[in-house]
């Protein structure tokens, strides 16, 4: 595996994870990958996601092979950045995480569940990834790691400050190129991009944070209540935006 720094960003859906992927893809020292375990997850779960057949046809769907050949496989640049979904970690040996730098990306669940419901008819706690992220932090601590935690709101309030602190924690220099990119689809996008990436394709950088004013539908409030304790625990240790005064 050499001296390659292999960074796994363990996110939940409907977050700013694709923007973070694009940010790292701007670095000249980095190769960026979009959800290498997605096809594995779709194969072993009963999840019915948009474009499922295309995802399964476009990439390796054996998780152990993905770990061996992609996550821990050859890389010709110093940094391999992988946007991952925490809930994709099913029926897979997680011991590979001893060899990766692991980062958690979370978001206010009130914003997650309302956004997720626009893509999935009946989102569940599994779909949100919150419990998996919470459990993952505990597992990583058991491996002697203290994974940095990013919160979407804090990141959008201060992209250079939060990304700068993240880079320091994971042992790479911050690069100003991470703050902007060209609009439109990217070569790094997975084939599922047309179903999920419309907003980020219109972006040219991290958008200023704007509170979501859409109320949580009554049918999603029980799901929100399930997510909240996991989120609050993660937010407590998240990298915070710099605040004047």
Secondary structure, DSSP 8 states (H G I E B T S, - for coil): -TT-EEEEEEE-SSSSHHHHHHHHHT-TTEEEEE-TTHHHHHHHS----TTHHHHHHHS---HHHHIIIIISS--SSSEEEEEEEGGG-SSS-GGGGGGSEEEEEE--HHHHHHHHTTTSTT--HHHH-HHHHHHHHHHHHHTT---EEEEHHHHHH-HHHHHHHHHHHHT----GGGGB--SS--TT--TTHHHH-HHHHT-SB------------HHHHHHHHHHHHHHHHHHTTS-------
